[in-house]
Each structure stands twice: as C-alpha cells, then as structure tokens.
C-alpha cells in the first residue's frame, strides 16, 4: 500500500536519527539549556539573517500556534486569519480555548489579501460600538497555505505594511515552510520572512524531525516572558536537547531544504501525471500538496492501492482529494501510483 495522506507519516530523517542515537547517553541540562540547542539557535539566526532574533523550540504545531497567539494578544483581542486558516478549521478550537476569537477574512485560495485586512480594520474602528466587540489584535497567515499556495514577496510586503500601519503583529505559521522555500515558484526567502514577520515558526515535524517547531521572534518586546508562557501551555520539553539536536542537524549542510526539494519534485511529477490523465485541478499548488477532482469510481479504485485524503465531504459523482508527498517520498512511489491511475 502506498501512502500520500500527509507529510508526517514517517519517523525522522536518518541523519537526525543517527545524531539522536550517537548522543543518547550524554548528560546535558534540560529545557533547551544545552549546547546543541544553543548551536541550533545560532544556525537558525544565521539562516534567517536575523542575529538578534529569539529562537524557541516547541513540540508541535497546534501548541506553537496556541502559545504564540496567546502571548501576542491581550485578553480582549482576537486573531485575524483566512476562513480556511488552520487555526480556524483544524485546531479543534485551541485558540478559542485560550480565550481568543479567530476573526475570519475571505480566503483567496488559502491566502488573505492586504485589502481585506485593511477593510476589516477600518470598518471595525469605524463602528462606534467597537469597544463592545473583540478587537483585531494580530494577523495570522501560513506559508504555504492549507491549499499549498504561496504568498509572493509583494503580497507579504503588502500585509506587512498594513500590519505596521495599524500596529498589529504579523505571525506566519511555517509548519510546511520548507516546502514553500523549496518550490521554484517561491519568491519569498527565509530572510524575507524574518524581515517582514514579527514572529514565525519553522516546521520540523513535517520536514524530517520526529517532532518539533522552531519559533523565531524578531521583535522580542512582543513576547516578554515567552519561556514561561511556553511552559504554561504545556509546550516546554524537559529533554529540550532532543529538539535542539534535531534542528541543529536539519540546519547543517542545507539538509532542511535539500530534503524538502525531494518532496516538491515528486509532488510535481505526480501532478503532471494526473493532468496527463485528464483529471481536473482543484487548486494549482506548486508545493508538496496536490489537490485534484476525481470521479468517485476512480477514488474507490485507487483506494485499494494507495491512501490519500478526501478534501471535504464526498460528492455525489466526484470529489476533491489531496495527495501529499514528504521528504521521504521516492520517485518509485510516484511511479507506482501513476501505474494505478
């Protein structure tokens, strides 16, 4: 059986596992106060060209989003996000559970437009009753989006400008950031992300790590006492070395991007094959997530050979499906799937 459900079905990249095993019996301080984590922080600062940035390591994506957003917002504020945004759809109300509302904006293939952010903020404060409402305290975006689409440099600069004008932080969810950076269609570098975003995270869970995300804070005054807040949210790993060592490995010799390119290359090969077979694109994604509309009969037939995800409810005659490749996907896996199309 072939598997294209998501990009975290495998364990970890062999080099990560080798480093974990090689250092397994070493004794180091906990909570990320070890030399491996310190080096990982420095490597990430260098990769981001952000020498003054704070870098924190958390266990998973939902914990990261919930912790960062809770830290950035005051008690009466909510977070602006696309209606399709992960925090609004697939995080089980984690943001609301911390006392903050997700304030939705129109989704344009997963992205938010600067003009919609501007309109929301102007209309909110143009309403004389706004003190009775949840105030928009920050903007959340993801790159790539939940549909595998990418923000251009110009789009991100426009969002940054709106957030600066209205004095709200811009936060980027980078769960799949590696697959955006590895795409030939991408125009937003890691340096740009660090320059334009107040806080963002570099996903490890979906790119070669057993678990873990690296939060990069470029404006530390926005998240005072963040270490304590991480612990309060249950996102602080006592054996912090396990996180630091994994990111130290991923950010050595360009491993993080090299393995991401493998996922994008194999995804685009599958995309070409599906198009050649006459299947219709649902969203045109240049990353490791591919969305197609398939007849239900073909979905049922393919399901006996491979696993993939229905993207929403099953239709009467056809449905949207998502195929996801990972850093571990081989061309032979794609060739095998193509053989069953």
N, C-alpha and C positions, 0 to 999 in steps of 0.2 A: 504494500500500500504506500502510495506517495502522499506527502503531507504539505499543504500550502495554506494552512489555516491562519498562521500568524508567524511573526519573526522571533519568537522566544520559545520555540518548542525544543530546541537543542539545549544542552547544558552551557558550556563555555568553550571559547576558542582553545585549542590545545596548548598554545603558549601561555595563556592565562592559567590553565590547569597545571602546567609544568612549574610555573612560578609559585603557585599556591602550595604544591607538594614539596618543592625544594625548600620552602621557608616554614613548613608546617610546624616544626618543633622549636622554632625560635621563640624567644620570650620578648615581647615588646609592650610598651604602655598601651592602655586601651583608649577607646573613644576618639581614635584618629590622631593621637598624640605621638605617633611613631614616625620613624624616619622615612618609611615607604610612602606614607600618606603625605608627609611634608614635601617629598620629591614629586609626587603626583600633582600636588597643588602648583608647584613651580612649573612643571611641564605644561599644565593647562593654561597657566597665566601666559607662558611664552607662546603657546599655540593661538591664544586669543589676542596677543599683543596688548595685554591689559595687566601690567606689572603690579598695580595697586589693588587689583580685584581680590575679594574674598572668595574662597572656594570651600564649599562644604559638601560632604558626601552623605547621601541619604539612601535608604534601602530600595524604595520603589517609586513608581511614577505617581500613583494616587497620593501617597504620603507626601511626596515632594510638592505636588500642586496644592494640597490642603495646607501644608505648613507654610509655604511661601505666601500664598494668598492671605491666610490668616494673619501673617506677620505684616504684610503690606497695608492691609485695610484697618481702619478704625471701626469701632463697633457698629456704627450706623451706616457703614458703606457696603456696597456690593461690587461685583466684578463684571465688567463688560466683556462679552465673548460672542462669537458666532453661534447662532442657534444650533449648529451642528458640532460645536466645540466639545471636546472630550469631557470637560468639566461639567457640561450641561447635559450630556447624553449618557455617558458610560462610566461615571464615577459614583454611582449609587447615592447621589446627594451628599457627597463628602464635604463639599463647600458649604452647603446649607447646614450640615450637621455642626459646623464650627460657628454658625450664627451669621453667615453672609449669604446674600442672594446672588444668583447668577442672572445678570441683566442681559438679555439676548439681543443681538443685532442680526440683520439679514445675512445669510450665508451665500456667498458667491463661489460655488464650487469649493466650499470649505473655508474660504477666506473672508475677512472683513475688509471693507473699503474705508479709507480715511474719511470720505464724505459722510458716510453713515455714522461714524464715531462723532464727527463734528456736529452733525444734525442732532444726534441724541443729546449731546452735552448742551447745545444751545437751547433745545426745546425743554430740557429738564430745568435749567436755571431760568428759562423764560416763563415758567409756570410759577405763579405767585405762591402756590401751595407746596413748593418743593421741600420745605422743612418737614413736611409730614411723610415724605417718601424716602426710599432707600437711595442714597446718593451714589453716583458712579465714581468709585474711588481708584480704579485702575483698569487697564486693558490687558486681556489675555489673548494671545494668538499661539498657534502651533505651526512649526515649520519642519517637515512638510505637514500639511493639514491632514485631517482624518480621511480625506479623499485622495491623499497622495499628491496634491497640488502644491505648488511652490510660490512663495512671495518673491517678487522681483526686488532688486535693490531699490528701485524707485518707489515701489509700493511700501516697503518698510520705512524708507525715509519719510514718506508722507505720514505714516502712522506715528512715527517718532515726533514729527513736527506738531501734529495735533495734540499728542500727549504732553509735549513740552509747553505748548500754549495754554493748556488747561491744567497744568501742574498735577498730572496723574502719572503714576509709574506704568511703564510698558514691560510686560512679562512674557517671555517666549518659552513655550513648552517644547523641549527638544528631545522628546522620547525617541524619535527617529531622525534626529538631526544629522547623523552620519549619512543616511541615505539621501538626504537633501544635498549635502555637501558633495556627495559622490556623483550626483546627476549632472550630465553635460548641459542640461537646461538651467542649472542653478546659476544665479548671478549674485548671490548673497554669500560672502565669505564668512568664516568664523570671526575674522577681525571686524567685519561689518556688524555682525550680531552683537559683539561686545561693545561696539561703539554706539549702537542705536538702542539697545535694550538696557534697562536698569537692572533687571535680573533675568537670567535664563538658565536652563539646565541642559547638560549634555547627557543624553541617554546611554546607559551601558547595558541595561537588561536586554534590550533588543539588538545590541551590537557587540556580541562576543563576551560579555560578562555573565557570570552566574546570576548576578543581581547588582543593582546599584545605579544611582544617578548622581552626577556632579553639578551642584548648584553654583553658578558664578554670579556674584553680586558686584556690579560695577559701581554702585552708589551705596556704600556701606551704611550711610546715615539713615537709609530707608528701612534697614532691618537690624536695629540695635538688639543686642542680647539674642541673636538668632540661634546660637548654640543651645541656649536654654530652651528656646521655643521648639527646636528640633526634638529635644528630649521630652518635652511636654506632650508632643504629638506622637510619641512612641516610635520615632523615626531615627533615633540615635543608636547605632550598633555598638555594643560594648567592645566586641572584637573588631574595632574600626580598621585595623590593618588589612582585613580581608577586602574592604572596599578600596582603600588606598593602593594596595598592591595590584589590584585588577586594573585600575585606571593608570597606574604607572606603566603597566605592561602595554595597555592599549595606546598610550601616547608616546611610546618608544618606537622609533623606526617607522613612523607613519602607519602603524598597524591598524589603527581605528579606521582610517579612510581606505586603506587597501582592502580590508575585508568587506567594507560597505560597497565598494565598487563591484565586487563579485555578485552581491545581491541585485544591484541595479542592472548589471549586464544580463544576468539570467532572466530577470523580470521582463526586460525589453525584448529578449528573444521569444519569450512566451507571448508577449503582446503581438509581435509580428505574426506569429503562427496563428493566433486566434483571429486576427484581422484577415489573414490569407484564407482562412476557412469561412469567412463571411460573417463572423459574429460581430455584433454591434457594441462599440464602446459606450459605457455609461458615463465615465469621467475619463478625460485624457490625462493620465498620470505619467510623469517621466521618472518615477521612483520605483521602489520595490513593491508597491501595492498596485494591482491592476484590477479594474472594475469593468465587467462586461455583462451584457444582457444575453442570456442563453435560453433557448426553449427548455421547458421543464423536462421534456423527454430526454434531452441531451444531458441535463443536470443529473437526472436519475441514472443514466448510463455511465457517466463519468464517475459518479459517486461510488461505483463498485471498484474503481481503480485508484481513486485519489480523494483526499479530504480537502475541502475548501469551505468558504463561509457564504451563506445566503446573506446578502446585504439588505436586510429588511424583510418584511413578510413575503411569502411565496405568492407569486401572481397566478392568475388563472391558467395562462398558457406559457408564460415566460417569466423569468425572474432575474434580478440583479445578483451577481455573485462577485466575490472578491478572492483573488489569488494573491498570496503574499510569499515572497522569497525572503531568504535570510542570508547572513554572512556564510552559512554552511551549505547553501544550495549549490549543487553541482550541475553542469550542463547536461550530464547524463540523466538527472532527474527531470529536467525540462524536456529532453528528447523523449523520455519515456511517456510523459504526459501528452506531448504532441502526438505520439503514436496512437493515443486513445481518442483523439479528437474526432 
